[in-house]
Amino acid sequence: MKITIIGPGKLKEKYLVAGISEYCKRLSAYTKIEIIEVADEKCPENLSPADMEIVKRKEGERILGRVNSNSYLITLELEGKELSSEELSSKIEDITLKGFSHITFVIGGSLGLHETVREKSHFKLCFSKMTFPHQLMKLILVEQIYRAYRILRNEPYHK
C-alpha cells in the first residue's frame, strides 16, 4: 500500500515539520508515504465570491495534476463523514480489499476544495466540524493514518 497526502502550501513551522517527519518515519514500517505540497494561491482579505472561486479552482487544478488516476481518493471536507480511529482503520483495510494499492488524501487550502476535486473523491472524510489550519491538518492526518495501521495490526495505539 502507498499513501499520498496532497495539500496546498509549503510547510514552514518547524514543530509541524518535526511532527510529520516523526510519524512518516513510524509509518515506514507499515506503508510507503509521500507528502506532496502544491503551491497555494495568494488569498488577500475581502475576496469576492468570484475571486474565491478562482483561488479554489487554481489550487484544485494543481492538486488534481498530482493525483494518481489509479488511487483511491479521499478528500477532507467539513461535509464529509466523521469516523473514529477504528473506523478509519477499517476503511483503509476495506480499500485494500477492494484492490486498491494506493490511497490519496487531499487537504484543501484556506478556502477549501474546488468542486472539481470534490467530484473526483471516492470518499469524503470529516475530522471534525471545527476548522483547523490546513498545515496543522497534515500532522493530524499523518498521526491518524499511523494510528490506523497500528489498529490494523492489533498493536497498542493509545500512547
Rosetta constraint file for C-alpha pairs under 8 A:
AtomPair CA 1 CA 31 HARMONIC 5.67 0.50
AtomPair CA 1 CA 32 HARMONIC 6.67 0.50
AtomPair CA 1 CA 96 HARMONIC 7.57 0.50
AtomPair CA 1 CA 100 HARMONIC 7.92 0.50
AtomPair CA 1 CA 101 HARMONIC 4.67 0.50
AtomPair CA 1 CA 102 HARMONIC 5.57 0.50
AtomPair CA 1 CA 103 HARMONIC 7.66 0.50
AtomPair CA 2 CA 31 HARMONIC 5.86 0.50
AtomPair CA 2 CA 32 HARMONIC 4.75 0.50
AtomPair CA 2 CA 33 HARMONIC 5.88 0.50
AtomPair CA 2 CA 34 HARMONIC 7.91 0.50
AtomPair CA 2 CA 101 HARMONIC 6.25 0.50
AtomPair CA 2 CA 102 HARMONIC 4.65 0.50
AtomPair CA 2 CA 103 HARMONIC 6.34 0.50
AtomPair CA 3 CA 31 HARMONIC 7.13 0.50
AtomPair CA 3 CA 32 HARMONIC 6.11 0.50
AtomPair CA 3 CA 33 HARMONIC 4.71 0.50
AtomPair CA 3 CA 34 HARMONIC 6.33 0.50
AtomPair CA 3 CA 102 HARMONIC 5.85 0.50
AtomPair CA 3 CA 103 HARMONIC 4.99 0.50
AtomPair CA 3 CA 104 HARMONIC 5.83 0.50
AtomPair CA 3 CA 105 HARMONIC 7.65 0.50
AtomPair CA 4 CA 33 HARMONIC 5.70 0.50
AtomPair CA 4 CA 34 HARMONIC 4.71 0.50
AtomPair CA 4 CA 35 HARMONIC 5.73 0.50
AtomPair CA 4 CA 36 HARMONIC 7.26 0.50
AtomPair CA 4 CA 102 HARMONIC 7.64 0.50
AtomPair CA 4 CA 103 HARMONIC 6.30 0.50
AtomPair CA 4 CA 104 HARMONIC 4.61 0.50
AtomPair CA 4 CA 105 HARMONIC 6.17 0.50
AtomPair CA 5 CA 33 HARMONIC 7.86 0.50
AtomPair CA 5 CA 34 HARMONIC 6.32 0.50
AtomPair CA 5 CA 35 HARMONIC 4.77 0.50
AtomPair CA 5 CA 36 HARMONIC 6.07 0.50
AtomPair CA 5 CA 104 HARMONIC 5.73 0.50
AtomPair CA 5 CA 105 HARMONIC 4.77 0.50
AtomPair CA 5 CA 106 HARMONIC 5.87 0.50
AtomPair CA 5 CA 107 HARMONIC 7.56 0.50
AtomPair CA 5 CA 138 HARMONIC 7.79 0.50
AtomPair CA 6 CA 35 HARMONIC 6.03 0.50
AtomPair CA 6 CA 36 HARMONIC 4.76 0.50
AtomPair CA 6 CA 37 HARMONIC 5.98 0.50
AtomPair CA 6 CA 38 HARMONIC 7.25 0.50
AtomPair CA 6 CA 63 HARMONIC 6.69 0.50
AtomPair CA 6 CA 66 HARMONIC 7.73 0.50
AtomPair CA 6 CA 104 HARMONIC 7.28 0.50
AtomPair CA 6 CA 105 HARMONIC 6.28 0.50
AtomPair CA 6 CA 106 HARMONIC 4.90 0.50
AtomPair CA 6 CA 107 HARMONIC 6.27 0.50
AtomPair CA 7 CA 36 HARMONIC 6.58 0.50
AtomPair CA 7 CA 37 HARMONIC 5.34 0.50
AtomPair CA 7 CA 38 HARMONIC 6.10 0.50
AtomPair CA 7 CA 63 HARMONIC 7.11 0.50
AtomPair CA 7 CA 106 HARMONIC 5.90 0.50
AtomPair CA 7 CA 107 HARMONIC 4.82 0.50
AtomPair CA 7 CA 108 HARMONIC 6.03 0.50
AtomPair CA 7 CA 109 HARMONIC 6.95 0.50
AtomPair CA 7 CA 134 HARMONIC 7.66 0.50
AtomPair CA 7 CA 138 HARMONIC 7.97 0.50
AtomPair CA 8 CA 37 HARMONIC 5.45 0.50
AtomPair CA 8 CA 38 HARMONIC 4.62 0.50
AtomPair CA 8 CA 39 HARMONIC 5.46 0.50
AtomPair CA 8 CA 40 HARMONIC 4.83 0.50
AtomPair CA 8 CA 59 HARMONIC 6.98 0.50
AtomPair CA 8 CA 63 HARMONIC 7.70 0.50
AtomPair CA 8 CA 107 HARMONIC 7.50 0.50
AtomPair CA 8 CA 108 HARMONIC 6.77 0.50
AtomPair CA 8 CA 109 HARMONIC 5.60 0.50
AtomPair CA 9 CA 37 HARMONIC 5.92 0.50
AtomPair CA 9 CA 38 HARMONIC 6.05 0.50
AtomPair CA 9 CA 39 HARMONIC 5.39 0.50
AtomPair CA 9 CA 40 HARMONIC 4.91 0.50
AtomPair CA 9 CA 109 HARMONIC 7.60 0.50
AtomPair CA 9 CA 135 HARMONIC 7.57 0.50
AtomPair CA 10 CA 37 HARMONIC 5.96 0.50
AtomPair CA 10 CA 38 HARMONIC 7.51 0.50
AtomPair CA 10 CA 39 HARMONIC 7.21 0.50
AtomPair CA 11 CA 16 HARMONIC 7.44 0.50
AtomPair CA 11 CA 17 HARMONIC 6.68 0.50
AtomPair CA 11 CA 37 HARMONIC 7.96 0.50
AtomPair CA 11 CA 135 HARMONIC 6.43 0.50
AtomPair CA 12 CA 16 HARMONIC 7.81 0.50
AtomPair CA 12 CA 17 HARMONIC 7.18 0.50
AtomPair CA 13 CA 17 HARMONIC 6.31 0.50
AtomPair CA 14 CA 18 HARMONIC 6.00 0.50
AtomPair CA 15 CA 19 HARMONIC 6.13 0.50
AtomPair CA 16 CA 20 HARMONIC 6.05 0.50
AtomPair CA 16 CA 135 HARMONIC 7.72 0.50
AtomPair CA 16 CA 136 HARMONIC 6.85 0.50
AtomPair CA 16 CA 139 HARMONIC 6.48 0.50
AtomPair CA 17 CA 21 HARMONIC 5.97 0.50
AtomPair CA 18 CA 22 HARMONIC 6.15 0.50
AtomPair CA 19 CA 23 HARMONIC 6.41 0.50
AtomPair CA 19 CA 139 HARMONIC 6.48 0.50
AtomPair CA 20 CA 24 HARMONIC 6.05 0.50
AtomPair CA 20 CA 138 HARMONIC 7.38 0.50
AtomPair CA 20 CA 139 HARMONIC 5.24 0.50
AtomPair CA 20 CA 142 HARMONIC 6.59 0.50
AtomPair CA 20 CA 143 HARMONIC 7.82 0.50
AtomPair CA 21 CA 25 HARMONIC 6.13 0.50
AtomPair CA 22 CA 26 HARMONIC 6.35 0.50
AtomPair CA 23 CA 27 HARMONIC 5.99 0.50
AtomPair CA 23 CA 142 HARMONIC 6.30 0.50
AtomPair CA 23 CA 143 HARMONIC 6.04 0.50
AtomPair CA 23 CA 146 HARMONIC 6.71 0.50
AtomPair CA 24 CA 28 HARMONIC 6.23 0.50
AtomPair CA 24 CA 33 HARMONIC 6.69 0.50
AtomPair CA 24 CA 142 HARMONIC 7.12 0.50
AtomPair CA 25 CA 29 HARMONIC 7.76 0.50
AtomPair CA 26 CA 146 HARMONIC 7.24 0.50
AtomPair CA 27 CA 31 HARMONIC 6.01 0.50
AtomPair CA 27 CA 32 HARMONIC 7.39 0.50
AtomPair CA 27 CA 33 HARMONIC 7.30 0.50
AtomPair CA 27 CA 146 HARMONIC 5.63 0.50
AtomPair CA 27 CA 149 HARMONIC 7.94 0.50
AtomPair CA 28 CA 32 HARMONIC 5.80 0.50
AtomPair CA 28 CA 33 HARMONIC 7.09 0.50
AtomPair CA 30 CA 149 HARMONIC 6.83 0.50
AtomPair CA 36 CA 66 HARMONIC 7.94 0.50
AtomPair CA 38 CA 59 HARMONIC 7.70 0.50
AtomPair CA 38 CA 62 HARMONIC 6.30 0.50
AtomPair CA 38 CA 63 HARMONIC 6.62 0.50
AtomPair CA 39 CA 59 HARMONIC 7.30 0.50
AtomPair CA 39 CA 62 HARMONIC 7.49 0.50
AtomPair CA 40 CA 59 HARMONIC 6.12 0.50
AtomPair CA 40 CA 109 HARMONIC 7.03 0.50
AtomPair CA 41 CA 55 HARMONIC 5.91 0.50
AtomPair CA 41 CA 58 HARMONIC 7.32 0.50
AtomPair CA 41 CA 59 HARMONIC 6.62 0.50
AtomPair CA 42 CA 55 HARMONIC 7.78 0.50
AtomPair CA 43 CA 47 HARMONIC 7.47 0.50
AtomPair CA 43 CA 55 HARMONIC 7.32 0.50
AtomPair CA 47 CA 51 HARMONIC 5.74 0.50
AtomPair CA 47 CA 52 HARMONIC 6.05 0.50
AtomPair CA 48 CA 52 HARMONIC 6.20 0.50
AtomPair CA 49 CA 53 HARMONIC 6.23 0.50
AtomPair CA 50 CA 54 HARMONIC 6.41 0.50
AtomPair CA 51 CA 55 HARMONIC 6.29 0.50
AtomPair CA 52 CA 56 HARMONIC 6.25 0.50
AtomPair CA 52 CA 111 HARMONIC 7.17 0.50
AtomPair CA 53 CA 57 HARMONIC 5.99 0.50
AtomPair CA 53 CA 114 HARMONIC 7.41 0.50
AtomPair CA 54 CA 58 HARMONIC 6.16 0.50
AtomPair CA 55 CA 59 HARMONIC 6.27 0.50
AtomPair CA 55 CA 111 HARMONIC 8.00 0.50
AtomPair CA 56 CA 60 HARMONIC 5.85 0.50
AtomPair CA 56 CA 109 HARMONIC 7.65 0.50
AtomPair CA 56 CA 111 HARMONIC 6.66 0.50
AtomPair CA 56 CA 112 HARMONIC 6.91 0.50
AtomPair CA 56 CA 113 HARMONIC 6.05 0.50
AtomPair CA 56 CA 114 HARMONIC 4.94 0.50
AtomPair CA 57 CA 61 HARMONIC 6.14 0.50
AtomPair CA 57 CA 114 HARMONIC 5.40 0.50
AtomPair CA 57 CA 115 HARMONIC 7.99 0.50
AtomPair CA 57 CA 116 HARMONIC 7.70 0.50
AtomPair CA 58 CA 62 HARMONIC 6.50 0.50
AtomPair CA 59 CA 63 HARMONIC 6.21 0.50
AtomPair CA 59 CA 109 HARMONIC 7.51 0.50
AtomPair CA 59 CA 113 HARMONIC 7.95 0.50
AtomPair CA 59 CA 114 HARMONIC 7.71 0.50
AtomPair CA 60 CA 64 HARMONIC 6.05 0.50
AtomPair CA 60 CA 113 HARMONIC 6.56 0.50
AtomPair CA 60 CA 114 HARMONIC 5.51 0.50
AtomPair CA 60 CA 116 HARMONIC 6.88 0.50
AtomPair CA 60 CA 117 HARMONIC 5.93 0.50
AtomPair CA 61 CA 65 HARMONIC 6.04 0.50
AtomPair CA 62 CA 66 HARMONIC 6.76 0.50
AtomPair CA 63 CA 67 HARMONIC 6.62 0.50
AtomPair CA 63 CA 106 HARMONIC 7.81 0.50
AtomPair CA 63 CA 117 HARMONIC 7.74 0.50
AtomPair CA 64 CA 117 HARMONIC 6.65 0.50
AtomPair CA 67 CA 71 HARMONIC 7.32 0.50
AtomPair CA 67 CA 104 HARMONIC 7.15 0.50
AtomPair CA 68 CA 104 HARMONIC 7.96 0.50
AtomPair CA 70 CA 100 HARMONIC 7.64 0.50
AtomPair CA 70 CA 102 HARMONIC 7.23 0.50
AtomPair CA 71 CA 100 HARMONIC 6.79 0.50
AtomPair CA 71 CA 101 HARMONIC 7.31 0.50
AtomPair CA 71 CA 102 HARMONIC 4.82 0.50
AtomPair CA 71 CA 103 HARMONIC 5.28 0.50
AtomPair CA 71 CA 104 HARMONIC 6.12 0.50
AtomPair CA 72 CA 95 HARMONIC 7.48 0.50
AtomPair CA 72 CA 100 HARMONIC 6.57 0.50
AtomPair CA 72 CA 102 HARMONIC 6.26 0.50
AtomPair CA 72 CA 103 HARMONIC 4.71 0.50
AtomPair CA 72 CA 104 HARMONIC 6.04 0.50
AtomPair CA 72 CA 121 HARMONIC 7.94 0.50
AtomPair CA 72 CA 122 HARMONIC 6.34 0.50
AtomPair CA 73 CA 103 HARMONIC 6.07 0.50
AtomPair CA 73 CA 104 HARMONIC 4.94 0.50
AtomPair CA 73 CA 105 HARMONIC 6.10 0.50
AtomPair CA 73 CA 106 HARMONIC 7.50 0.50
AtomPair CA 73 CA 120 HARMONIC 7.25 0.50
AtomPair CA 73 CA 121 HARMONIC 5.08 0.50
AtomPair CA 73 CA 122 HARMONIC 5.26 0.50
AtomPair CA 73 CA 123 HARMONIC 6.67 0.50
AtomPair CA 74 CA 103 HARMONIC 7.34 0.50
AtomPair CA 74 CA 104 HARMONIC 6.04 0.50
AtomPair CA 74 CA 105 HARMONIC 4.76 0.50
AtomPair CA 74 CA 106 HARMONIC 6.27 0.50
AtomPair CA 74 CA 121 HARMONIC 5.66 0.50
AtomPair CA 74 CA 122 HARMONIC 5.95 0.50
AtomPair CA 74 CA 123 HARMONIC 4.87 0.50
AtomPair CA 74 CA 124 HARMONIC 5.75 0.50
AtomPair CA 74 CA 125 HARMONIC 6.68 0.50
AtomPair CA 75 CA 105 HARMONIC 5.70 0.50
AtomPair CA 75 CA 106 HARMONIC 4.75 0.50
AtomPair CA 75 CA 107 HARMONIC 6.43 0.50
AtomPair CA 75 CA 118 HARMONIC 6.84 0.50
AtomPair CA 75 CA 121 HARMONIC 5.96 0.50
AtomPair CA 75 CA 123 HARMONIC 6.50 0.50
AtomPair CA 75 CA 124 HARMONIC 5.00 0.50
AtomPair CA 75 CA 125 HARMONIC 6.03 0.50
AtomPair CA 76 CA 80 HARMONIC 6.93 0.50
AtomPair CA 76 CA 105 HARMONIC 7.23 0.50
AtomPair CA 76 CA 106 HARMONIC 6.11 0.50
AtomPair CA 76 CA 107 HARMONIC 5.48 0.50
AtomPair CA 76 CA 108 HARMONIC 7.20 0.50
AtomPair CA 76 CA 124 HARMONIC 5.95 0.50
AtomPair CA 76 CA 125 HARMONIC 4.83 0.50
AtomPair CA 76 CA 126 HARMONIC 5.64 0.50
AtomPair CA 76 CA 127 HARMONIC 7.42 0.50
AtomPair CA 77 CA 107 HARMONIC 7.97 0.50
AtomPair CA 77 CA 108 HARMONIC 7.94 0.50
AtomPair CA 77 CA 112 HARMONIC 7.69 0.50
AtomPair CA 77 CA 113 HARMONIC 7.82 0.50
AtomPair CA 77 CA 124 HARMONIC 6.13 0.50
AtomPair CA 77 CA 125 HARMONIC 5.85 0.50
AtomPair CA 77 CA 126 HARMONIC 5.25 0.50
AtomPair CA 78 CA 125 HARMONIC 7.71 0.50
AtomPair CA 78 CA 126 HARMONIC 5.27 0.50
AtomPair CA 78 CA 127 HARMONIC 7.69 0.50
AtomPair CA 78 CA 128 HARMONIC 7.08 0.50
AtomPair CA 78 CA 129 HARMONIC 5.95 0.50
AtomPair CA 79 CA 124 HARMONIC 7.44 0.50
AtomPair CA 79 CA 125 HARMONIC 7.83 0.50
AtomPair CA 79 CA 126 HARMONIC 6.62 0.50
AtomPair CA 80 CA 123 HARMONIC 7.78 0.50
AtomPair CA 80 CA 124 HARMONIC 4.39 0.50
AtomPair CA 80 CA 125 HARMONIC 4.39 0.50
AtomPair CA 80 CA 126 HARMONIC 4.53 0.50
AtomPair CA 81 CA 124 HARMONIC 6.18 0.50
AtomPair CA 81 CA 125 HARMONIC 4.93 0.50
AtomPair CA 81 CA 126 HARMONIC 5.20 0.50
AtomPair CA 82 CA 125 HARMONIC 6.12 0.50
AtomPair CA 82 CA 126 HARMONIC 4.79 0.50
AtomPair CA 82 CA 127 HARMONIC 5.83 0.50
AtomPair CA 82 CA 128 HARMONIC 6.86 0.50
AtomPair CA 83 CA 87 HARMONIC 5.44 0.50
AtomPair CA 83 CA 88 HARMONIC 5.91 0.50
AtomPair CA 83 CA 125 HARMONIC 7.53 0.50
AtomPair CA 83 CA 126 HARMONIC 7.44 0.50
AtomPair CA 83 CA 127 HARMONIC 7.27 0.50
AtomPair CA 84 CA 88 HARMONIC 6.22 0.50
AtomPair CA 85 CA 89 HARMONIC 6.25 0.50
AtomPair CA 85 CA 144 HARMONIC 6.75 0.50
AtomPair CA 85 CA 147 HARMONIC 7.09 0.50
AtomPair CA 85 CA 148 HARMONIC 6.24 0.50
AtomPair CA 86 CA 90 HARMONIC 6.31 0.50
AtomPair CA 86 CA 148 HARMONIC 6.70 0.50
AtomPair CA 86 CA 151 HARMONIC 6.80 0.50
AtomPair CA 87 CA 91 HARMONIC 6.06 0.50
AtomPair CA 88 CA 92 HARMONIC 6.25 0.50
AtomPair CA 88 CA 145 HARMONIC 7.98 0.50
AtomPair CA 88 CA 148 HARMONIC 6.27 0.50
AtomPair CA 89 CA 93 HARMONIC 6.33 0.50
AtomPair CA 89 CA 145 HARMONIC 7.73 0.50
AtomPair CA 89 CA 147 HARMONIC 7.81 0.50
AtomPair CA 89 CA 148 HARMONIC 4.17 0.50
AtomPair CA 89 CA 149 HARMONIC 6.51 0.50
AtomPair CA 89 CA 151 HARMONIC 6.45 0.50
AtomPair CA 89 CA 152 HARMONIC 6.13 0.50
AtomPair CA 90 CA 94 HARMONIC 6.05 0.50
AtomPair CA 90 CA 148 HARMONIC 7.93 0.50
AtomPair CA 90 CA 152 HARMONIC 7.52 0.50
AtomPair CA 91 CA 95 HARMONIC 6.15 0.50
AtomPair CA 92 CA 96 HARMONIC 6.35 0.50
AtomPair CA 92 CA 148 HARMONIC 7.75 0.50
AtomPair CA 93 CA 97 HARMONIC 6.25 0.50
AtomPair CA 93 CA 152 HARMONIC 7.56 0.50
AtomPair CA 94 CA 98 HARMONIC 6.22 0.50
AtomPair CA 95 CA 99 HARMONIC 6.86 0.50
AtomPair CA 95 CA 100 HARMONIC 5.93 0.50
AtomPair CA 96 CA 100 HARMONIC 5.12 0.50
AtomPair CA 96 CA 101 HARMONIC 6.22 0.50
AtomPair CA 107 CA 113 HARMONIC 7.70 0.50
AtomPair CA 107 CA 134 HARMONIC 6.64 0.50
AtomPair CA 107 CA 137 HARMONIC 7.60 0.50
AtomPair CA 107 CA 138 HARMONIC 7.60 0.50
AtomPair CA 108 CA 112 HARMONIC 4.59 0.50
AtomPair CA 108 CA 113 HARMONIC 4.75 0.50
AtomPair CA 108 CA 134 HARMONIC 6.81 0.50
AtomPair CA 109 CA 113 HARMONIC 6.74 0.50
AtomPair CA 109 CA 134 HARMONIC 6.17 0.50
AtomPair CA 110 CA 133 HARMONIC 7.23 0.50
AtomPair CA 110 CA 134 HARMONIC 6.66 0.50
AtomPair CA 113 CA 117 HARMONIC 6.44 0.50
AtomPair CA 113 CA 118 HARMONIC 6.67 0.50
AtomPair CA 114 CA 118 HARMONIC 6.52 0.50
AtomPair CA 115 CA 119 HARMONIC 5.95 0.50
AtomPair CA 116 CA 120 HARMONIC 6.75 0.50
AtomPair CA 117 CA 121 HARMONIC 6.68 0.50
AtomPair CA 118 CA 124 HARMONIC 7.93 0.50
AtomPair CA 132 CA 136 HARMONIC 6.67 0.50
AtomPair CA 132 CA 137 HARMONIC 6.24 0.50
AtomPair CA 133 CA 137 HARMONIC 6.24 0.50
AtomPair CA 134 CA 138 HARMONIC 6.62 0.50
AtomPair CA 135 CA 139 HARMONIC 7.32 0.50
AtomPair CA 136 CA 140 HARMONIC 6.50 0.50
AtomPair CA 137 CA 141 HARMONIC 5.91 0.50
AtomPair CA 138 CA 142 HARMONIC 6.16 0.50
AtomPair CA 139 CA 143 HARMONIC 6.19 0.50
AtomPair CA 140 CA 144 HARMONIC 6.23 0.50
AtomPair CA 141 CA 145 HARMONIC 6.17 0.50
AtomPair CA 142 CA 146 HARMONIC 6.21 0.50
AtomPair CA 143 CA 147 HARMONIC 6.15 0.50
AtomPair CA 144 CA 148 HARMONIC 6.00 0.50
AtomPair CA 145 CA 149 HARMONIC 6.39 0.50
AtomPair CA 146 CA 150 HARMONIC 6.38 0.50
AtomPair CA 147 CA 151 HARMONIC 6.20 0.50
AtomPair CA 147 CA 157 HARMONIC 5.83 0.50
AtomPair CA 148 CA 152 HARMONIC 6.18 0.50
AtomPair CA 149 CA 153 HARMONIC 6.30 0.50
AtomPair CA 150 CA 154 HARMONIC 6.22 0.50
AtomPair CA 150 CA 155 HARMONIC 5.02 0.50
AtomPair CA 150 CA 156 HARMONIC 6.63 0.50
AtomPair CA 150 CA 157 HARMONIC 5.85 0.50
AtomPair CA 151 CA 155 HARMONIC 5.84 0.50
AtomPair CA 151 CA 156 HARMONIC 7.19 0.50
AtomPair CA 151 CA 157 HARMONIC 6.57 0.50
